């Protein structure tokens, strides 16, 4: 894959390559999840949320017990986040 092809990927495609799926796209939130158990037999996983009203994003990890913790993001996650911010038009605000 050449550099131009990489630039043309959507944020959703970039997140999918990282194991995330879009689970919410409402008026207020856009949420991607990377569940530890792809069958979702329990609640654990990593989440990237975009709060559309206040133009914020967060990275969290939830344990199977339901505890939420902030998490560090990878460079690849950061690039997908940047692409999502661009697609949401937040760069112009």
Backbone as XML, in Angstrom:
<?xml version="1.0"?>
<chain id="A" units="angstrom">
  <residue number="1" name="UNK">
    <atom name="N" x="0.848" y="-1.181" z="0.000"/>
    <atom name="CA" x="0.000" y="0.000" z="0.000"/>
    <atom name="C" x="0.894" y="1.245" z="0.000"/>
  </residue>
  <residue number="2" name="UNK">
    <atom name="N" x="0.622" y="2.145" z="-0.910"/>
    <atom name="CA" x="1.450" y="3.341" z="-0.974"/>
    <atom name="C" x="0.912" y="4.432" z="-0.053"/>
  </residue>
  <residue number="3" name="UNK">
    <atom name="N" x="1.683" y="5.505" z="0.050"/>
    <atom name="CA" x="1.338" y="6.590" z="0.973"/>
    <atom name="C" x="-0.006" y="7.233" z="0.619"/>
  </residue>
  <residue number="4" name="UNK">
    <atom name="N" x="-0.302" y="7.393" z="-0.672"/>
    <atom name="CA" x="-1.563" y="8.017" z="-1.082"/>
    <atom name="C" x="-2.759" y="7.181" z="-0.650"/>
  </residue>
  <residue number="5" name="UNK">
    <atom name="N" x="-2.656" y="5.843" z="-0.761"/>
    <atom name="CA" x="-3.744" y="4.964" z="-0.323"/>
    <atom name="C" x="-3.994" y="5.116" z="1.167"/>
  </residue>
  <residue number="6" name="UNK">
    <atom name="N" x="-2.926" y="5.231" z="1.958"/>
    <atom name="CA" x="-3.072" y="5.394" z="3.403"/>
    <atom name="C" x="-3.789" y="6.697" z="3.736"/>
  </residue>
  <residue number="7" name="UNK">
    <atom name="N" x="-3.493" y="7.752" z="2.997"/>
    <atom name="CA" x="-4.113" y="9.046" z="3.253"/>
    <atom name="C" x="-5.600" y="9.036" z="2.926"/>
  </residue>
  <residue number="8" name="UNK">
    <atom name="N" x="-6.031" y="8.141" z="2.056"/>
    <atom name="CA" x="-7.408" y="8.124" z="1.612"/>
    <atom name="C" x="-8.314" y="7.277" z="2.506"/>
  </residue>
  <residue number="9" name="UNK">
    <atom name="N" x="-7.759" y="6.573" z="3.462"/>
    <atom name="CA" x="-8.572" y="5.771" z="4.374"/>
    <atom name="C" x="-9.426" y="6.675" z="5.248"/>
  </residue>
  <residue number="10" name="UNK">
    <atom name="N" x="-10.612" y="6.194" z="5.569"/>
    <atom name="CA" x="-11.459" y="6.919" z="6.514"/>
    <atom name="C" x="-11.024" y="6.575" z="7.930"/>
  </residue>
  <residue number="11" name="UNK">
    <atom name="N" x="-11.458" y="7.390" z="8.868"/>
    <atom name="CA" x="-11.165" y="7.110" z="10.273"/>
    <atom name="C" x="-11.751" y="5.751" z="10.669"/>
  </residue>
  <residue number="12" name="UNK">
    <atom name="N" x="-12.952" y="5.479" z="10.211"/>
    <atom name="CA" x="-13.604" y="4.206" z="10.541"/>
    <atom name="C" x="-12.773" y="3.018" z="10.056"/>
  </residue>
  <residue number="13" name="UNK">
    <atom name="N" x="-12.206" y="3.119" z="8.863"/>
    <atom name="CA" x="-11.341" y="2.061" z="8.342"/>
    <atom name="C" x="-10.077" y="1.922" z="9.181"/>
  </residue>
  <residue number="14" name="UNK">
    <atom name="N" x="-9.521" y="3.056" z="9.579"/>
    <atom name="CA" x="-8.309" y="3.036" z="10.400"/>
    <atom name="C" x="-8.591" y="2.385" z="11.756"/>
  </residue>
  <residue number="15" name="UNK">
    <atom name="N" x="-9.728" y="2.740" z="12.372"/>
    <atom name="CA" x="-10.093" y="2.135" z="13.655"/>
    <atom name="C" x="-10.334" y="0.640" z="13.492"/>
  </residue>
  <residue number="16" name="UNK">
    <atom name="N" x="-10.974" y="0.246" z="12.407"/>
    <atom name="CA" x="-11.249" y="-1.170" z="12.163"/>
    <atom name="C" x="-9.958" y="-1.976" z="12.071"/>
  </residue>
  <residue number="17" name="UNK">
    <atom name="N" x="-8.957" y="-1.428" z="11.413"/>
    <atom name="CA" x="-7.658" y="-2.099" z="11.314"/>
    <atom name="C" x="-7.018" y="-2.298" z="12.692"/>
  </residue>
  <residue number="18" name="UNK">
    <atom name="N" x="-7.378" y="-1.436" z="13.630"/>
    <atom name="CA" x="-6.847" y="-1.527" z="14.996"/>
    <atom name="C" x="-7.721" y="-2.396" z="15.904"/>
  </residue>
  <residue number="19" name="UNK">
    <atom name="N" x="-8.783" y="-2.968" z="15.354"/>
    <atom name="CA" x="-9.653" y="-3.846" z="16.129"/>
    <atom name="C" x="-10.874" y="-3.178" z="16.711"/>
  </residue>
  <residue number="20" name="UNK">
    <atom name="N" x="-11.090" y="-1.903" z="16.394"/>
    <atom name="CA" x="-12.237" y="-1.168" z="16.922"/>
    <atom name="C" x="-13.425" y="-1.274" z="15.968"/>
  </residue>
  <residue number="21" name="UNK">
    <atom name="N" x="-14.621" y="-1.221" z="16.548"/>
    <atom name="CA" x="-15.836" y="-1.142" z="15.740"/>
    <atom name="C" x="-16.660" y="0.047" z="16.219"/>
  </residue>
  <residue number="22" name="UNK">
    <atom name="N" x="-17.384" y="0.654" z="15.299"/>
    <atom name="CA" x="-18.259" y="1.766" z="15.651"/>
    <atom name="C" x="-19.489" y="1.196" z="16.340"/>
  </residue>
  <residue number="23" name="UNK">
    <atom name="N" x="-19.732" y="1.624" z="17.590"/>
    <atom name="CA" x="-20.882" y="1.093" z="18.326"/>
    <atom name="C" x="-21.932" y="2.163" z="18.626"/>
  </residue>
  <residue number="24" name="UNK">
    <atom name="N" x="-21.574" y="3.445" z="18.442"/>
    <atom name="CA" x="-22.546" y="4.512" z="18.675"/>
    <atom name="C" x="-22.208" y="5.699" z="17.790"/>
  </residue>
  <residue number="25" name="UNK">
    <atom name="N" x="-23.223" y="6.221" z="17.126"/>
    <atom name="CA" x="-23.052" y="7.426" z="16.320"/>
    <atom name="C" x="-24.339" y="8.232" z="16.426"/>
  </residue>
  <residue number="26" name="UNK">
    <atom name="N" x="-24.466" y="8.934" z="17.547"/>
    <atom name="CA" x="-25.662" y="9.716" z="17.814"/>
    <atom name="C" x="-25.403" y="11.199" z="17.705"/>
  </residue>
  <residue number="27" name="UNK">
    <atom name="N" x="-26.378" y="11.970" z="18.161"/>
    <atom name="CA" x="-26.246" y="13.431" z="18.139"/>
    <atom name="C" x="-25.099" y="13.915" z="19.015"/>
  </residue>
  <residue number="28" name="UNK">
    <atom name="N" x="-24.917" y="13.236" z="20.133"/>
    <atom name="CA" x="-23.955" y="13.712" z="21.121"/>
    <atom name="C" x="-22.624" y="12.956" z="21.101"/>
  </residue>
  <residue number="29" name="UNK">
    <atom name="N" x="-22.664" y="11.643" z="20.849"/>
    <atom name="CA" x="-21.458" y="10.825" z="20.957"/>
    <atom name="C" x="-21.184" y="10.005" z="19.712"/>
  </residue>
  <residue number="30" name="UNK">
    <atom name="N" x="-19.904" y="9.796" z="19.485"/>
    <atom name="CA" x="-19.409" y="8.846" z="18.505"/>
    <atom name="C" x="-18.491" y="7.931" z="19.304"/>
  </residue>
  <residue number="31" name="UNK">
    <atom name="N" x="-18.736" y="6.620" z="19.260"/>
    <atom name="CA" x="-17.967" y="5.712" z="20.112"/>
    <atom name="C" x="-17.490" y="4.498" z="19.331"/>
  </residue>
  <residue number="32" name="UNK">
    <atom name="N" x="-16.198" y="4.223" z="19.495"/>
    <atom name="CA" x="-15.576" y="3.034" z="18.937"/>
    <atom name="C" x="-15.177" y="2.119" z="20.086"/>
  </residue>
  <residue number="33" name="UNK">
    <atom name="N" x="-15.348" y="0.807" z="19.897"/>
    <atom name="CA" x="-15.010" y="-0.157" z="20.946"/>
    <atom name="C" x="-14.126" y="-1.252" z="20.383"/>
  </residue>
  <residue number="34" name="UNK">
    <atom name="N" x="-13.208" y="-1.694" z="21.207"/>
    <atom name="CA" x="-12.361" y="-2.841" z="20.904"/>
    <atom name="C" x="-12.534" y="-3.800" z="22.082"/>
  </residue>
  <residue number="35" name="UNK">
    <atom name="N" x="-13.507" y="-4.705" z="21.950"/>
    <atom name="CA" x="-13.828" y="-5.616" z="23.048"/>
    <atom name="C" x="-12.767" y="-6.692" z="23.195"/>
  </residue>
  <residue number="36" name="UNK">
    <atom name="N" x="-12.438" y="-7.023" z="24.430"/>
    <atom name="CA" x="-11.497" y="-8.111" z="24.680"/>
    <atom name="C" x="-12.081" y="-9.427" z="24.202"/>
  </residue>
  <residue number="37" name="UNK">
    <atom name="N" x="-13.360" y="-9.605" z="24.415"/>
    <atom name="CA" x="-14.066" y="-10.815" z="23.996"/>
    <atom name="C" x="-14.948" y="-10.415" z="22.819"/>
  </residue>
  <residue number="38" name="UNK">
    <atom name="N" x="-14.563" y="-10.817" z="21.634"/>
    <atom name="CA" x="-15.290" y="-10.390" z="20.440"/>
    <atom name="C" x="-16.739" y="-10.884" z="20.429"/>
  </residue>
  <residue number="39" name="UNK">
    <atom name="N" x="-17.048" y="-11.876" z="21.244"/>
    <atom name="CA" x="-18.429" y="-12.343" z="21.379"/>
    <atom name="C" x="-19.197" y="-11.525" z="22.414"/>
  </residue>
  <residue number="40" name="UNK">
    <atom name="N" x="-18.494" y="-10.622" z="23.092"/>
    <atom name="CA" x="-19.069" y="-9.729" z="24.112"/>
    <atom name="C" x="-19.712" y="-10.497" z="25.264"/>
  </residue>
  <residue number="41" name="UNK">
    <atom name="N" x="-19.063" y="-11.558" z="25.673"/>
    <atom name="CA" x="-19.588" y="-12.318" z="26.806"/>
    <atom name="C" x="-19.361" y="-11.592" z="28.125"/>
  </residue>
  <residue number="42" name="UNK">
    <atom name="N" x="-18.495" y="-10.631" z="28.099"/>
    <atom name="CA" x="-18.322" y="-9.772" z="29.272"/>
    <atom name="C" x="-17.992" y="-8.364" z="28.815"/>
  </residue>
  <residue number="43" name="UNK">
    <atom name="N" x="-17.893" y="-7.451" z="29.728"/>
    <atom name="CA" x="-17.898" y="-6.027" z="29.452"/>
    <atom name="C" x="-16.536" y="-5.423" z="29.131"/>
  </residue>
  <residue number="44" name="UNK">
    <atom name="N" x="-15.454" y="-6.140" z="29.301"/>
    <atom name="CA" x="-14.120" y="-5.556" z="29.179"/>
    <atom name="C" x="-13.764" y="-5.116" z="27.781"/>
  </residue>
  <residue number="45" name="UNK">
    <atom name="N" x="-12.952" y="-4.052" z="27.695"/>
    <atom name="CA" x="-12.486" y="-3.586" z="26.403"/>
    <atom name="C" x="-11.970" y="-2.167" z="26.457"/>
  </residue>
  <residue number="46" name="UNK">
    <atom name="N" x="-11.550" y="-1.697" z="25.286"/>
    <atom name="CA" x="-11.036" y="-0.341" z="25.153"/>
    <atom name="C" x="-12.005" y="0.473" z="24.314"/>
  </residue>
  <residue number="47" name="UNK">
    <atom name="N" x="-12.130" y="1.761" z="24.652"/>
    <atom name="CA" x="-13.099" y="2.625" z="23.990"/>
    <atom name="C" x="-12.459" y="3.956" z="23.628"/>
  </residue>
  <residue number="48" name="UNK">
    <atom name="N" x="-12.861" y="4.481" z="22.473"/>
    <atom name="CA" x="-12.475" y="5.831" z="22.067"/>
    <atom name="C" x="-13.777" y="6.567" z="21.802"/>
  </residue>
  <residue number="49" name="UNK">
    <atom name="N" x="-14.010" y="7.604" z="22.585"/>
    <atom name="CA" x="-15.253" y="8.366" z="22.515"/>
    <atom name="C" x="-14.985" y="9.771" z="22.002"/>
  </residue>
  <residue number="50" name="UNK">
    <atom name="N" x="-15.887" y="10.254" z="21.161"/>
    <atom name="CA" x="-15.862" y="11.630" z="20.687"/>
    <atom name="C" x="-17.143" y="12.284" z="21.160"/>
  </residue>
  <residue number="51" name="UNK">
    <atom name="N" x="-17.019" y="13.339" z="21.965"/>
    <atom name="CA" x="-18.175" y="14.065" z="22.499"/>
    <atom name="C" x="-18.403" y="15.251" z="21.570"/>
  </residue>
  <residue number="52" name="UNK">
    <atom name="N" x="-19.456" y="15.173" z="20.764"/>
    <atom name="CA" x="-19.678" y="16.114" z="19.671"/>
    <atom name="C" x="-20.064" y="17.515" z="20.115"/>
  </residue>
  <residue number="53" name="UNK">
    <atom name="N" x="-20.712" y="17.663" z="21.255"/>
    <atom name="CA" x="-21.168" y="18.978" z="21.707"/>
    <atom name="C" x="-19.981" y="19.847" z="22.136"/>
  </residue>
  <residue number="54" name="UNK">
    <atom name="N" x="-19.129" y="19.294" z="22.985"/>
    <atom name="CA" x="-17.995" y="20.058" z="23.528"/>
    <atom name="C" x="-16.690" y="19.818" z="22.781"/>
  </residue>
  <residue number="55" name="UNK">
    <atom name="N" x="-16.741" y="19.047" z="21.694"/>
    <atom name="CA" x="-15.563" y="18.779" z="20.862"/>
    <atom name="C" x="-14.415" y="18.196" z="21.684"/>
  </residue>
  <residue number="56" name="UNK">
    <atom name="N" x="-14.695" y="17.088" z="22.356"/>
    <atom name="CA" x="-13.692" y="16.414" z="23.184"/>
    <atom name="C" x="-13.620" y="14.944" z="22.807"/>
  </residue>
  <residue number="57" name="UNK">
    <atom name="N" x="-12.479" y="14.328" z="23.106"/>
    <atom name="CA" x="-12.369" y="12.888" z="22.938"/>
    <atom name="C" x="-11.667" y="12.298" z="24.156"/>
  </residue>
  <residue number="58" name="UNK">
    <atom name="N" x="-11.884" y="11.008" z="24.372"/>
    <atom name="CA" x="-11.216" y="10.336" z="25.489"/>
    <atom name="C" x="-10.967" y="8.879" z="25.124"/>
  </residue>
  <residue number="59" name="UNK">
    <atom name="N" x="-9.931" y="8.344" z="25.719"/>
    <atom name="CA" x="-9.585" y="6.937" z="25.570"/>
    <atom name="C" x="-9.742" y="6.283" z="26.932"/>
  </residue>
  <residue number="60" name="UNK">
    <atom name="N" x="-10.519" y="5.215" z="26.981"/>
    <atom name="CA" x="-10.744" y="4.530" z="28.253"/>
    <atom name="C" x="-10.623" y="3.032" z="28.073"/>
  </residue>
  <residue number="61" name="UNK">
    <atom name="N" x="-10.449" y="2.389" z="29.186"/>
    <atom name="CA" x="-10.413" y="0.931" z="29.245"/>
    <atom name="C" x="-11.362" y="0.517" z="30.352"/>
  </residue>
  <residue number="62" name="UNK">
    <atom name="N" x="-12.244" y="-0.431" z="30.046"/>
    <atom name="CA" x="-13.159" y="-0.946" z="31.056"/>
    <atom name="C" x="-12.819" y="-2.403" z="31.332"/>
  </residue>
  <residue number="63" name="UNK">
    <atom name="N" x="-12.777" y="-2.722" z="32.613"/>
    <atom name="CA" x="-12.508" y="-4.096" z="33.009"/>
    <atom name="C" x="-13.790" y="-4.913" z="32.925"/>
  </residue>
  <residue number="64" name="UNK">
    <atom name="N" x="-13.653" y="-6.207" z="33.028"/>
    <atom name="CA" x="-14.838" y="-7.068" z="32.984"/>
    <atom name="C" x="-15.740" y="-6.821" z="34.191"/>
  </residue>
  <residue number="65" name="UNK">
    <atom name="N" x="-15.201" y="-6.199" z="35.248"/>
    <atom name="CA" x="-16.008" y="-5.852" z="36.419"/>
    <atom name="C" x="-16.723" y="-4.512" z="36.243"/>
  </residue>
  <residue number="66" name="UNK">
    <atom name="N" x="-16.457" y="-3.827" z="35.121"/>
    <atom name="CA" x="-17.125" y="-2.557" z="34.858"/>
    <atom name="C" x="-16.369" y="-1.327" z="35.321"/>
  </residue>
  <residue number="67" name="UNK">
    <atom name="N" x="-15.162" y="-1.497" z="35.862"/>
    <atom name="CA" x="-14.358" y="-0.344" z="36.286"/>
    <atom name="C" x="-13.769" y="0.353" z="35.066"/>
  </residue>
  <residue number="68" name="UNK">
    <atom name="N" x="-13.809" y="1.687" z="35.061"/>
    <atom name="CA" x="-13.298" y="2.464" z="33.930"/>
    <atom name="C" x="-12.000" y="3.152" z="34.316"/>
  </residue>
  <residue number="69" name="UNK">
    <atom name="N" x="-11.032" y="3.085" z="33.413"/>
    <atom name="CA" x="-9.727" y="3.714" z="33.614"/>
    <atom name="C" x="-9.348" y="4.435" z="32.326"/>
  </residue>
  <residue number="70" name="UNK">
    <atom name="N" x="-8.666" y="5.566" z="32.459"/>
    <atom name="CA" x="-8.117" y="6.206" z="31.277"/>
    <atom name="C" x="-6.962" y="5.347" z="30.785"/>
  </residue>
  <residue number="71" name="UNK">
    <atom name="N" x="-6.690" y="5.396" z="29.491"/>
    <atom name="CA" x="-5.619" y="4.577" z="28.944"/>
    <atom name="C" x="-4.714" y="5.408" z="28.056"/>
  </residue>
  <residue number="72" name="UNK">
    <atom name="N" x="-3.508" y="4.930" z="27.890"/>
    <atom name="CA" x="-2.590" y="5.530" z="26.938"/>
    <atom name="C" x="-2.970" y="5.065" z="25.546"/>
  </residue>
  <residue number="73" name="UNK">
    <atom name="N" x="-2.792" y="5.938" z="24.567"/>
    <atom name="CA" x="-3.082" y="5.581" z="23.188"/>
    <atom name="C" x="-1.804" y="5.339" z="22.408"/>
  </residue>
  <residue number="74" name="UNK">
    <atom name="N" x="-1.920" y="4.538" z="21.373"/>
    <atom name="CA" x="-0.781" y="4.273" z="20.489"/>
    <atom name="C" x="-0.708" y="5.357" z="19.411"/>
  </residue>
  <residue number="75" name="UNK">
    <atom name="N" x="0.390" y="5.402" z="18.708"/>
    <atom name="CA" x="0.542" y="6.353" z="17.606"/>
    <atom name="C" x="-0.503" y="6.059" z="16.529"/>
  </residue>
  <residue number="76" name="UNK">
    <atom name="N" x="-0.769" y="4.786" z="16.255"/>
    <atom name="CA" x="-1.776" y="4.432" z="15.251"/>
    <atom name="C" x="-3.169" y="4.886" z="15.690"/>
  </residue>
  <residue number="77" name="UNK">
    <atom name="N" x="-3.475" y="4.749" z="16.972"/>
    <atom name="CA" x="-4.755" y="5.257" z="17.486"/>
    <atom name="C" x="-4.808" y="6.778" z="17.341"/>
  </residue>
  <residue number="78" name="UNK">
    <atom name="N" x="-3.697" y="7.435" z="17.647"/>
    <atom name="CA" x="-3.625" y="8.897" z="17.533"/>
    <atom name="C" x="-3.896" y="9.345" z="16.101"/>
  </residue>
  <residue number="79" name="UNK">
    <atom name="N" x="-3.325" y="8.644" z="15.126"/>
    <atom name="CA" x="-3.543" y="9.001" z="13.721"/>
    <atom name="C" x="-5.008" y="8.804" z="13.325"/>
  </residue>
  <residue number="80" name="UNK">
    <atom name="N" x="-5.629" y="7.740" z="13.816"/>
    <atom name="CA" x="-7.056" y="7.516" z="13.537"/>
    <atom name="C" x="-7.907" y="8.602" z="14.204"/>
  </residue>
  <residue number="81" name="UNK">
    <atom name="N" x="-7.528" y="9.001" z="15.415"/>
    <atom name="CA" x="-8.237" y="10.085" z="16.120"/>
    <atom name="C" x="-8.108" y="11.386" z="15.331"/>
  </residue>
  <residue number="82" name="UNK">
    <atom name="N" x="-6.902" y="11.686" z="14.859"/>
    <atom name="CA" x="-6.699" y="12.895" z="14.057"/>
    <atom name="C" x="-7.584" y="12.875" z="12.810"/>
  </residue>
  <residue number="83" name="UNK">
    <atom name="N" x="-7.671" y="11.719" z="12.164"/>
    <atom name="CA" x="-8.495" y="11.591" z="10.964"/>
    <atom name="C" x="-9.978" y="11.798" z="11.315"/>
  </residue>
  <residue number="84" name="UNK">
    <atom name="N" x="-10.417" y="11.244" z="12.450"/>
    <atom name="CA" x="-11.811" y="11.409" z="12.863"/>
    <atom name="C" x="-12.110" y="12.874" z="13.159"/>
  </residue>
  <residue number="85" name="UNK">
    <atom name="N" x="-11.200" y="13.559" z="13.814"/>
    <atom name="CA" x="-11.368" y="14.984" z="14.102"/>
    <atom name="C" x="-11.496" y="15.765" z="12.793"/>
  </residue>
  <residue number="86" name="UNK">
    <atom name="N" x="-10.692" y="15.421" z="11.822"/>
    <atom name="CA" x="-10.770" y="16.059" z="10.504"/>
    <atom name="C" x="-12.133" y="15.793" z="9.851"/>
  </residue>
  <residue number="87" name="UNK">
    <atom name="N" x="-12.593" y="14.542" z="9.903"/>
    <atom name="CA" x="-13.874" y="14.186" z="9.287"/>
    <atom name="C" x="-15.057" y="14.850" z="9.992"/>
  </residue>
  <residue number="88" name="UNK">
    <atom name="N" x="-14.938" y="15.075" z="11.283"/>
    <atom name="CA" x="-16.000" y="15.756" z="12.042"/>
    <atom name="C" x="-15.979" y="17.276" z="11.806"/>
  </residue>
  <residue number="89" name="UNK">
    <atom name="N" x="-14.925" y="17.765" z="11.194"/>
    <atom name="CA" x="-14.814" y="19.209" z="10.909"/>
    <atom name="C" x="-14.364" y="20.013" z="12.102"/>
  </residue>
  <residue number="90" name="UNK">
    <atom name="N" x="-13.798" y="19.347" z="13.105"/>
    <atom name="CA" x="-13.381" y="20.059" z="14.311"/>
    <atom name="C" x="-12.153" y="20.918" z="14.071"/>
  </residue>
  <residue number="91" name="UNK">
    <atom name="N" x="-11.379" y="20.632" z="13.047"/>
    <atom name="CA" x="-10.177" y="21.422" z="12.768"/>
    <atom name="C" x="-10.510" y="22.874" z="12.441"/>
  </residue>
  <residue number="92" name="UNK">
    <atom name="N" x="-11.704" y="23.088" z="11.903"/>
    <atom name="CA" x="-12.112" y="24.432" z="11.508"/>
    <atom name="C" x="-12.711" y="25.232" z="12.655"/>
  </residue>
  <residue number="93" name="UNK">
    <atom name="N" x="-12.912" y="24.625" z="13.800"/>
    <atom name="CA" x="-13.589" y="25.304" z="14.924"/>
    <atom name="C" x="-12.594" y="25.878" z="15.898"/>
  </residue>
</chain>
